[in-house]
Amino acid sequence: MTPELTALALAALLQVIQFCLMAVPTNIELSPGKTLSPRDRTRLGGSIQDQVSDKTARLIRAWENHFESLALFTIAVTVVSLANANTAFTATCAWTYLIARTLYIPAYYFGLTPWRSLIWMVGFLAAPLMLIATLI
C-alpha cells in the first residue's frame, strides 16, 4: 500500500475515533430521549450543539469538519494513486494532512487560538498541493 493510501485509511479511522470522542460526552450530557430521537430542532428545543458543554460542542464541530476535509483529501489520494503519481512530496503531504487532522482535535477542544486555525490550514493545504503535484 502506498503511503498516501495508508494515510487515507488512518484518516478514515481517525473519523471513527472522533465519532467516539464526541458521542460519549454528548450522550452523557443529554438524555437518551434526545440522542435517540430523530433530532428535529423543534423536538429538541434547538440544536444538539446548543445543549451540550462548549468542549463537547467543539468535538462535534471538529468531527463534522473532518468529514468536510476528508472528502477533498480522499479525492487527492485517489487522483495521485490512479495517476501513479506517488512521490516523496505527495507522501509527505498525505502524512502532513493526517498529523494536522490529529492535532486539530485537541487544538479545537481546548480552544487554542490561533493555533487551531493554523493547524486546520496546514491540513487543508496538503490535499490541493497533492493535486497540483499530480498535474505538473
Beta strands, then each sheet from edge to edge (+ up, - down):
end
